[in-house]
Amino acid sequence: MNILYIHGLHGSLSLEKKIVLEHYGDVFAPSIDYENAPNSILEIIEHYPKITFNVVIGSSMGGFASYYISNHFQCPTLLFNPALEKRSVVQNIPKITHKISPNKHIVIGTEDNVVNPKDTLQFIANIVDLQPNFKIHLCNHLAHRIPLDIFKEEVHTFFNNI
């Protein structure tokens, strides 16, 4: 199984989280400078023309990118506090044939003060007419950063449900 992990703004995939993901397959985790790459979604898609991704996972700004990348690859996605509605840096959304993809699992921390959980829920409400298959997990007392134990639990749940 090929797993594409997209980090957030000024972030990277930690070794501990990479080890968790490697239990499920081969992990591809490109480094992205969102501030200087407004076309990062298209660049990621074009960077892997010969790899079939089975899942895409992303956090924050990476969750935003993963949303559209999973639509392109038509694969399930796990999004942690995705910046779907608003972002602090400009990111262009390329034209993608598919508006939805199967099995979007979205983890939203109710105490996130970086990506407003209400904005994320509003984004979801605005596309509900596309009839996406969302599983939304609202986590009380979860802020923006995802602790390793919650990451492990959500990844395990995600892979068991796809």
Backbone as ProteinMPNN parsed JSONL, in Angstrom:
{"seq_chain_A": "MNILYIHGLHGSLSLEKKIVLEHYGDVFAPSIDYENAPNSILEIIEHYPKITFNVVIGSSMGGFASYYISNHFQCPTLLFNPALEKRSVVQNIPKITHKISPNKHIVIGTEDNVVNPKDTLQFIANIVDLQPNFKIHLCNHLAHRIPLDIFKEEVHTFFNNI", "coords_chain_A": {"N_chain_A": [[0.847, -1.177, 0.0], [0.549, 2.208, -0.821], [1.167, 5.203, 0.78], [0.489, 8.577, 0.917], [1.693, 11.257, 2.627], [0.966, 14.481, 3.685], [2.37, 17.239, 5.052], [1.747, 19.979, 7.374], [1.727, 23.644, 7.357], [4.941, 24.946, 7.692], [5.733, 22.518, 8.753], [6.525, 18.987, 9.226], [6.724, 15.436, 8.7], [6.916, 13.658, 11.578], [9.352, 11.379, 12.941], [8.275, 9.477, 14.691], [5.559, 9.417, 13.973], [5.813, 8.675, 11.328], [6.753, 6.063, 11.625], [4.472, 4.879, 12.7], [2.768, 5.04, 10.454], [4.195, 3.486, 8.607], [3.658, 0.947, 9.366], [1.42, 0.324, 7.967], [2.035, 0.596, 5.279], [4.052, 1.733, 2.442], [5.532, 4.864, 2.841], [5.251, 8.086, 1.544], [6.454, 11.257, 1.794], [6.56, 14.269, 0.917], [8.502, 17.298, 1.16], [7.241, 20.49, 1.67], [7.147, 23.87, 0.801], [4.954, 25.923, 1.477], [4.57, 28.709, 1.447], [6.109, 29.651, -0.636], [5.277, 28.192, -2.735], [2.666, 28.357, -4.348], [1.246, 26.663, -5.982], [1.248, 24.117, -4.914], [-0.403, 21.841, -4.665], [-0.907, 20.911, -7.296], [1.767, 20.539, -8.014], [2.545, 18.441, -6.305], [0.878, 16.384, -7.225], [1.875, 16.139, -9.834], [4.459, 15.362, -9.281], [4.474, 12.689, -8.683], [3.909, 10.814, -10.951], [3.868, 8.098, -11.638], [3.15, 6.589, -9.5], [0.751, 4.831, -7.7], [-1.385, 5.93, -5.36], [-2.807, 4.665, -2.433], [-3.959, 5.746, -0.214], [-4.32, 9.065, 1.152], [-2.96, 11.241, 3.488], [-3.211, 14.017, 5.614], [-2.354, 17.02, 7.432], [-3.64, 19.993, 8.8], [-2.633, 22.626, 6.817], [-1.672, 20.768, 5.083], [-3.779, 19.017, 5.192], [-5.708, 20.417, 3.81], [-4.484, 20.412, 1.225], [-4.394, 17.628, 0.875], [-7.085, 16.969, 0.725], [-7.854, 17.774, -1.894], [-5.959, 16.414, -3.427], [-6.557, 13.759, -2.856], [-9.024, 13.644, -4.099], [-8.198, 13.879, -6.751], [-6.624, 11.51, -7.066], [-8.565, 9.698, -6.446], [-8.87, 8.279, -3.993], [-9.149, 7.086, -0.574], [-8.995, 9.379, 2.245], [-7.395, 10.748, 5.136], [-7.811, 13.351, 7.259], [-6.409, 15.72, 9.381], [-7.438, 18.305, 11.353], [-7.994, 20.01, 9.019], [-7.231, 22.792, 6.91], [-9.525, 23.783, 5.362], [-11.41, 25.786, 4.713], [-10.266, 28.361, 5.209], [-7.023, 29.852, 4.819], [-3.696, 30.779, 5.783], [-1.786, 31.328, 3.914], [-1.478, 31.795, 0.376], [-2.888, 29.406, -1.724], [-3.33, 27.719, -4.666], [-6.08, 26.108, -6.186], [-6.087, 23.467, -8.249], [-7.651, 22.587, -11.431], [-9.538, 19.799, -11.127], [-10.713, 16.694, -12.133], [-12.478, 15.157, -10.56], [-14.831, 15.852, -8.036], [-15.217, 14.798, -5.541], [-13.985, 12.183, -3.376], [-13.74, 8.73, -2.351], [-14.517, 7.914, 1.044], [-13.682, 10.042, 3.178], [-12.103, 10.782, 6.04], [-12.31, 12.85, 8.691], [-10.686, 14.537, 11.212], [-11.383, 16.689, 13.766], [-10.327, 19.063, 15.963], [-11.884, 20.454, 18.719], [-10.838, 22.523, 20.167], [-9.063, 23.838, 18.598], [-7.053, 26.503, 17.836], [-5.835, 27.46, 15.627], [-6.774, 26.512, 13.124], [-9.959, 27.193, 12.634], [-12.498, 25.242, 13.956], [-15.22, 25.595, 13.354], [-15.171, 26.825, 10.873], [-14.216, 24.731, 9.284], [-16.303, 22.89, 9.526], [-18.296, 24.414, 8.309], [-17.349, 24.528, 5.669], [-17.668, 21.831, 4.99], [-20.452, 21.642, 5.225], [-21.164, 23.254, 3.078], [-20.575, 21.705, 0.851], [-22.103, 19.485, 0.974], [-24.119, 18.78, -0.757], [-22.87, 17.453, -2.794], [-22.809, 14.917, -2.021], [-20.747, 13.562, -0.473], [-18.779, 10.941, 1.086], [-18.316, 11.234, 4.183], [-16.627, 10.805, 7.262], [-16.764, 12.211, 10.246], [-14.92, 13.172, 12.977], [-15.289, 14.75, 15.826], [-13.208, 15.994, 18.19], [-13.24, 16.609, 21.444], [-11.482, 18.907, 23.465], [-9.171, 18.711, 21.975], [-6.487, 20.343, 20.515], [-4.68, 22.175, 17.977], [-2.284, 20.79, 17.273], [-1.506, 17.338, 16.845], [-1.394, 14.884, 19.143], [0.746, 11.998, 19.586], [-0.554, 9.636, 20.532], [-3.254, 10.06, 19.862], [-2.994, 10.352, 17.121], [-2.104, 7.741, 16.415], [-4.392, 6.249, 17.159], [-6.421, 7.363, 15.496], [-5.373, 6.842, 12.939], [-5.329, 4.053, 13.002], [-8.111, 3.513, 13.236], [-8.989, 4.665, 10.833], [-7.693, 3.065, 8.838], [-8.858, 0.607, 9.422], [-11.417, 1.059, 8.576], [-11.429, 1.386, 5.844]], "CA_chain_A": [[0.0, 0.0, 0.0], [1.286, 3.469, -0.888], [0.566, 6.249, 1.604], [1.029, 9.914, 0.704], [1.473, 12.106, 3.789], [1.208, 15.891, 3.391], [2.519, 17.976, 6.309], [1.163, 21.304, 7.455], [2.562, 24.826, 7.18], [6.164, 24.911, 8.507], [5.797, 21.243, 9.445], [7.113, 17.81, 8.594], [6.266, 14.19, 9.3], [7.857, 13.232, 12.614], [9.794, 9.993, 12.847], [7.324, 8.637, 15.433], [4.347, 9.252, 13.176], [6.188, 7.907, 10.143], [6.804, 4.655, 12.041], [3.072, 4.436, 12.795], [2.245, 4.873, 9.097], [4.914, 2.408, 7.92], [2.996, -0.308, 9.724], [0.347, 0.11, 6.997], [2.509, 0.615, 3.896], [5.173, 2.602, 2.077], [5.168, 6.256, 3.103], [5.839, 9.148, 0.74], [6.185, 12.488, 2.538], [7.342, 15.368, 0.335], [8.67, 18.539, 1.911], [6.544, 21.537, 0.913], [7.275, 25.249, 1.255], [3.684, 26.492, 1.018], [4.652, 30.152, 1.247], [6.758, 29.912, -1.916], [4.757, 27.241, -3.73], [1.213, 28.484, -4.355], [0.668, 25.574, -6.77], [1.769, 22.887, -4.319], [-1.29, 20.698, -4.927], [-0.581, 20.423, -8.642], [3.16, 20.082, -7.999], [2.576, 17.123, -5.662], [0.258, 15.441, -8.171], [2.79, 15.932, -10.961], [5.71, 14.775, -8.791], [4.311, 11.236, -8.558], [3.064, 10.375, -12.07], [3.848, 6.646, -11.825], [2.82, 5.914, -8.242], [-0.661, 4.76, -7.347], [-1.564, 6.083, -3.918], [-3.995, 4.013, -1.91], [-4.531, 6.704, 0.731], [-3.623, 10.333, 1.349], [-3.151, 11.714, 4.86], [-2.657, 15.347, 5.758], [-2.67, 17.781, 8.631], [-3.719, 21.445, 8.677], [-2.498, 23.024, 5.411], [-1.55, 19.491, 4.371], [-5.13, 18.472, 5.1], [-6.304, 21.132, 2.68], [-3.913, 19.847, -0.002], [-4.788, 16.216, 0.793], [-8.485, 16.914, 0.302], [-7.918, 17.846, -3.355], [-5.111, 15.353, -3.983], [-7.325, 12.501, -2.773], [-10.029, 13.708, -5.165], [-7.505, 13.581, -8.002], [-6.241, 10.095, -7.103], [-9.749, 8.895, -6.144], [-8.537, 7.361, -2.908], [-9.558, 7.564, 0.748], [-8.101, 10.335, 2.89], [-7.514, 11.053, 6.563], [-7.447, 14.756, 7.406], [-6.348, 16.221, 10.745], [-7.632, 19.758, 11.416], [-7.661, 20.553, 7.696], [-7.522, 24.213, 6.654], [-10.334, 23.706, 4.148], [-12.153, 27.017, 4.42], [-9.392, 29.539, 5.237], [-5.601, 29.562, 4.951], [-2.887, 31.981, 5.999], [-0.975, 31.55, 2.717], [-2.211, 31.554, -0.867], [-2.737, 28.106, -2.37], [-4.24, 27.598, -5.798], [-6.739, 24.811, -6.343], [-6.088, 23.16, -9.687], [-8.845, 21.932, -11.959], [-9.48, 18.354, -10.909], [-11.903, 16.081, -12.725], [-13.387, 14.627, -9.538], [-15.147, 16.78, -6.955], [-15.169, 14.065, -4.279], [-13.323, 10.888, -3.39], [-14.352, 7.862, -1.351], [-14.035, 7.799, 2.423], [-12.909, 11.111, 3.796], [-12.166, 10.739, 7.503], [-11.836, 14.166, 9.119], [-10.541, 14.701, 12.657], [-11.46, 18.124, 14.052], [-10.178, 19.415, 17.374], [-12.806, 21.537, 19.075], [-10.091, 23.613, 20.78], [-8.045, 24.279, 17.643], [-7.052, 27.96, 17.7], [-5.136, 27.783, 14.383], [-7.804, 26.278, 12.101], [-11.235, 27.262, 13.342], [-13.329, 24.072, 13.655], [-16.489, 26.026, 12.757], [-14.908, 27.052, 9.445], [-14.128, 23.414, 8.642], [-17.666, 22.343, 9.457], [-19.022, 25.203, 7.311], [-16.897, 24.037, 4.37], [-18.332, 20.539, 4.781], [-21.877, 21.928, 4.991], [-21.311, 23.86, 1.751], [-20.406, 20.721, -0.227], [-22.887, 18.291, 1.293], [-24.952, 18.417, -1.906], [-22.098, 16.545, -3.653], [-23.008, 13.616, -1.393], [-19.488, 12.894, -0.141], [-18.809, 9.968, 2.167], [-17.485, 11.769, 5.252], [-16.705, 10.394, 8.657], [-16.245, 13.356, 10.974], [-14.694, 12.903, 14.39], [-15.037, 15.955, 16.623], [-12.473, 15.607, 19.397], [-13.252, 17.63, 22.483], [-10.218, 19.191, 24.145], [-8.034, 18.571, 21.065], [-6.062, 21.603, 19.9], [-4.23, 22.035, 16.592], [-1.28, 19.715, 17.174], [-2.077, 16.014, 17.076], [-0.498, 14.047, 19.942], [1.035, 10.697, 18.99], [-1.56, 8.623, 20.878], [-4.456, 10.324, 19.059], [-2.595, 10.029, 15.741], [-2.136, 6.273, 16.295], [-5.791, 5.803, 17.254], [-7.163, 7.785, 14.303], [-4.828, 6.1, 11.802], [-5.824, 2.675, 13.139], [-9.546, 3.54, 12.908], [-9.095, 4.96, 9.401], [-7.323, 1.889, 8.025], [-9.844, -0.454, 9.661], [-12.688, 1.406, 7.93], [-11.349, 1.503, 4.379]], "C_chain_A": [[0.889, 1.234, 0.0], [0.497, 4.561, -0.17], [1.266, 7.571, 1.292], [0.67, 10.743, 1.931], [1.878, 13.537, 3.44], [1.211, 16.667, 4.713], [1.858, 19.351, 6.221], [2.186, 22.406, 7.228], [3.716, 24.779, 8.183], [6.331, 23.589, 9.243], [6.582, 20.194, 8.686], [6.518, 16.59, 9.284], [7.31, 13.751, 10.317], [8.201, 11.762, 12.43], [8.799, 9.058, 13.537], [6.053, 8.385, 14.62], [4.633, 8.491, 11.892], [6.226, 6.418, 10.462], [5.394, 4.087, 12.164], [2.531, 4.131, 11.4], [2.915, 3.715, 8.357], [4.378, 1.034, 8.277], [1.937, -0.686, 8.67], [0.824, 0.114, 5.545], [3.719, 1.493, 3.707], [4.729, 4.058, 2.167], [5.97, 7.198, 2.218], [5.459, 10.459, 1.422], [7.038, 13.628, 1.982], [7.419, 16.567, 1.277], [8.1, 19.676, 1.064], [6.755, 22.893, 1.585], [6.041, 25.998, 0.731], [3.775, 27.978, 0.696], [5.255, 30.515, -0.108], [6.297, 28.972, -3.023], [3.229, 27.301, -3.745], [0.505, 27.409, -5.171], [1.092, 24.211, -6.233], [0.89, 21.673, -4.59], [-0.957, 20.093, -6.286], [0.846, 19.878, -8.693], [3.289, 18.698, -7.372], [2.007, 16.076, -6.609], [1.227, 15.121, -9.301], [4.101, 15.269, -10.552], [5.667, 13.245, -8.751], [3.47, 10.676, -9.706], [2.929, 8.855, -12.191], [3.518, 5.874, -10.558], [1.317, 5.968, -8.031], [-0.762, 4.858, -5.832], [-2.879, 5.446, -3.508], [-4.722, 4.9, -0.911], [-3.68, 7.962, 0.749], [-3.981, 10.804, 2.755], [-2.515, 13.094, 4.963], [-3.135, 16.048, 7.007], [-2.631, 19.274, 8.332], [-3.656, 21.886, 7.211], [-2.341, 21.774, 4.541], [-2.887, 18.78, 4.252], [-5.908, 19.119, 3.971], [-5.811, 20.535, 1.363], [-4.374, 18.404, -0.194], [-6.228, 16.041, 0.333], [-8.564, 16.854, -1.222], [-7.067, 16.761, -4.024], [-5.837, 14.015, -3.937], [-8.451, 12.482, -3.804], [-9.385, 13.34, -6.506], [-7.202, 12.085, -8.121], [-7.41, 9.143, -6.828], [-9.438, 7.822, -5.101], [-9.011, 7.945, -1.577], [-8.526, 8.514, 1.346], [-8.433, 10.507, 4.362], [-6.969, 12.455, 6.75], [-7.506, 15.158, 8.878], [-6.431, 17.74, 10.718], [-7.309, 20.433, 10.084], [-8.098, 22.009, 7.533], [-8.33, 24.325, 5.359], [-10.953, 25.036, 3.75], [-11.234, 28.243, 4.306], [-7.949, 29.091, 5.456], [-4.833, 30.862, 5.115], [-1.95, 32.28, 4.829], [-1.805, 31.175, 1.491], [-1.87, 30.164, -1.41], [-3.789, 28.017, -3.467], [-4.794, 26.186, -5.868], [-6.789, 24.514, -7.836], [-7.421, 22.559, -10.121], [-8.635, 20.429, -11.847], [-10.794, 17.783, -11.413], [-12.937, 15.703, -11.675], [-13.586, 15.634, -8.405], [-15.078, 16.113, -5.58], [-14.341, 12.795, -4.474], [-13.961, 10.027, -2.307], [-13.723, 8.056, 0.027], [-13.103, 8.907, 2.891], [-13.168, 11.055, 5.304], [-11.529, 12.028, 8.007], [-11.854, 14.241, 10.643], [-10.457, 16.2, 12.933], [-11.351, 18.328, 15.558], [-11.047, 20.601, 17.712], [-12.09, 22.72, 19.715], [-8.942, 24.091, 19.895], [-8.139, 25.794, 17.506], [-6.24, 28.414, 16.489], [-6.097, 27.647, 13.205], [-9.134, 26.193, 12.841], [-12.116, 26.068, 12.971], [-14.676, 24.441, 13.018], [-16.32, 26.286, 11.261], [-14.857, 25.726, 8.692], [-15.51, 22.797, 8.489], [-18.513, 23.104, 8.439], [-18.642, 24.78, 5.902], [-17.609, 22.728, 4.032], [-19.815, 20.751, 4.48], [-22.108, 22.469, 3.587], [-21.163, 22.863, 0.606], [-21.243, 19.463, -0.005], [-23.768, 17.853, 0.122], [-24.2, 17.533, -2.91], [-22.181, 15.104, -3.16], [-21.695, 12.883, -1.123], [-19.684, 11.895, 0.991], [-17.829, 10.431, 3.239], [-17.706, 11.006, 6.544], [-16.019, 11.516, 9.416], [-16.117, 12.984, 12.439], [-14.332, 14.219, 15.073], [-14.4, 15.509, 17.933], [-12.465, 16.759, 20.385], [-11.881, 17.709, 23.132], [-8.991, 18.968, 23.267], [-7.745, 19.926, 20.438], [-5.532, 21.313, 18.498], [-3.232, 20.898, 16.401], [-1.909, 18.38, 17.56], [-1.077, 15.178, 17.879], [-0.371, 12.646, 19.329], [-0.041, 9.667, 19.306], [-2.847, 8.817, 20.075], [-4.171, 10.007, 17.593], [-2.691, 8.519, 15.516], [-3.571, 5.756, 16.254], [-6.574, 6.141, 15.988], [-6.676, 7.055, 13.052], [-5.339, 4.66, 11.831], [-7.301, 2.593, 12.74], [-9.746, 3.741, 11.408], [-8.799, 3.716, 8.571], [-8.276, 0.719, 8.251], [-11.156, -0.204, 8.927], [-12.618, 1.523, 6.416], [-11.196, 0.145, 3.721]], "O_chain_A": [[1.871, 1.297, 0.739], [-0.672, 4.808, -0.468], [2.489, 7.67, 1.392], [-0.508, 10.916, 2.246], [2.987, 13.779, 2.963], [0.195, 16.743, 5.403], [1.469, 19.813, 5.148], [3.355, 22.142, 6.944], [3.496, 24.595, 9.38], [7.011, 23.545, 10.268], [7.208, 20.465, 7.662], [5.882, 16.709, 10.331], [8.461, 13.5, 9.959], [7.436, 11.001, 11.838], [8.512, 7.972, 13.032], [5.539, 7.266, 14.59], [3.782, 7.739, 11.416], [5.78, 5.599, 9.659], [5.148, 2.945, 11.778], [1.909, 3.09, 11.184], [2.267, 3.036, 7.562], [4.622, 0.064, 7.56], [1.604, -1.859, 8.504], [0.087, -0.324, 4.661], [4.337, 1.945, 4.671], [3.683, 4.435, 1.637], [7.197, 7.122, 2.15], [4.275, 10.741, 1.608], [8.111, 13.92, 2.512], [6.518, 16.809, 2.08], [8.434, 19.81, -0.113], [6.562, 23.035, 2.792], [6.088, 26.626, -0.327], [3.123, 28.452, -0.234], [4.945, 31.569, -0.664], [6.862, 28.963, -4.117], [2.567, 26.406, -3.218], [-0.712, 27.257, -5.064], [1.273, 23.264, -6.998], [1.411, 20.566, -4.731], [-0.751, 18.885, -6.396], [1.1, 18.865, -9.345], [4.06, 17.87, -7.857], [2.588, 15.004, -6.776], [1.381, 13.96, -9.681], [4.782, 14.676, -11.389], [6.708, 12.59, -8.782], [2.406, 10.11, -9.453], [1.968, 8.372, -12.789], [3.597, 4.646, -10.539], [0.693, 7.02, -8.166], [-0.286, 3.983, -5.109], [-3.917, 5.651, -4.137], [-5.942, 4.824, -0.771], [-2.495, 7.942, 0.415], [-5.143, 10.772, 3.162], [-1.413, 13.316, 4.462], [-4.18, 15.717, 7.569], [-1.701, 19.762, 7.688], [-4.55, 21.546, 6.437], [-2.818, 21.732, 3.407], [-3.103, 18.02, 3.308], [-6.669, 18.459, 3.265], [-6.61, 20.194, 0.491], [-4.709, 18.004, -1.309], [-6.553, 15.079, -0.364], [-9.249, 15.997, -1.781], [-7.435, 16.252, -5.083], [-5.743, 13.225, -4.876], [-8.795, 11.422, -4.326], [-9.957, 12.586, -7.293], [-7.487, 11.467, -9.147], [-7.266, 7.928, -6.959], [-9.705, 6.636, -5.296], [-9.246, 9.148, -1.467], [-7.344, 8.466, 1.004], [-9.589, 10.423, 4.776], [-5.808, 12.725, 6.44], [-8.524, 14.962, 9.542], [-5.577, 18.394, 10.118], [-6.457, 21.319, 10.022], [-9.183, 22.401, 7.961], [-7.86, 24.9, 4.377], [-11.008, 25.366, 2.566], [-11.408, 29.066, 3.407], [-7.674, 28.116, 6.156], [-5.264, 31.914, 4.645], [-1.38, 33.369, 4.758], [-2.713, 30.347, 1.566], [-0.699, 29.806, -1.534], [-4.98, 28.213, -3.225], [-4.084, 25.206, -5.644], [-7.452, 25.221, -8.595], [-8.209, 22.088, -9.301], [-7.686, 19.87, -12.396], [-11.863, 18.332, -11.145], [-14.135, 15.905, -11.876], [-12.622, 16.195, -7.884], [-14.9, 16.792, -4.569], [-14.042, 12.396, -5.6], [-14.653, 10.549, -1.433], [-12.529, 8.331, 0.14], [-11.89, 8.722, 2.983], [-14.29, 11.252, 5.771], [-10.345, 12.27, 7.776], [-12.888, 14.039, 11.279], [-9.583, 16.893, 12.411], [-12.174, 17.831, 16.327], [-10.96, 21.644, 17.064], [-12.659, 23.809, 19.803], [-7.972, 24.673, 20.379], [-9.179, 26.318, 17.107], [-5.978, 29.606, 16.33], [-6.217, 28.558, 12.387], [-9.394, 25.241, 13.577], [-12.449, 25.893, 11.799], [-15.211, 23.668, 12.224], [-17.222, 26.0, 10.473], [-15.395, 25.612, 7.591], [-15.841, 22.247, 7.439], [-19.359, 22.507, 7.773], [-19.505, 24.68, 5.03], [-18.093, 22.548, 2.915], [-20.368, 20.114, 3.583], [-23.133, 22.178, 2.971], [-21.589, 23.155, -0.512], [-21.094, 18.482, -0.734], [-24.123, 16.679, 0.022], [-24.822, 16.929, -3.783], [-21.681, 14.186, -3.81], [-21.542, 11.72, -1.498], [-20.64, 11.995, 1.761], [-16.653, 10.067, 3.212], [-18.826, 10.615, 6.872], [-14.822, 11.743, 9.245], [-17.078, 12.537, 13.066], [-13.224, 14.731, 14.922], [-14.989, 14.737, 18.69], [-11.771, 17.757, 20.191], [-11.209, 16.695, 23.321], [-7.868, 19.029, 23.768], [-8.64, 20.577, 19.899], [-5.902, 20.305, 17.896], [-3.345, 20.128, 15.447], [-2.729, 18.302, 18.474], [-0.027, 14.803, 17.356], [-1.276, 12.176, 18.64], [-0.413, 8.891, 18.425], [-3.463, 7.838, 19.653], [-5.025, 9.451, 16.902], [-3.289, 8.072, 14.537], [-3.917, 4.925, 15.413], [-7.307, 5.301, 15.466], [-7.482, 6.69, 12.197], [-5.734, 4.116, 10.8], [-7.693, 1.699, 11.989], [-10.572, 3.07, 10.79], [-9.583, 3.359, 7.692], [-8.477, -0.087, 7.342], [-11.92, -1.137, 8.681], [-13.642, 1.738, 5.767], [-11.113, 0.059, 2.496]]}, "name": "protein", "num_of_chains": 1, "seq": "MNILYIHGLHGSLSLEKKIVLEHYGDVFAPSIDYENAPNSILEIIEHYPKITFNVVIGSSMGGFASYYISNHFQCPTLLFNPALEKRSVVQNIPKITHKISPNKHIVIGTEDNVVNPKDTLQFIANIVDLQPNFKIHLCNHLAHRIPLDIFKEEVHTFFNNI"}
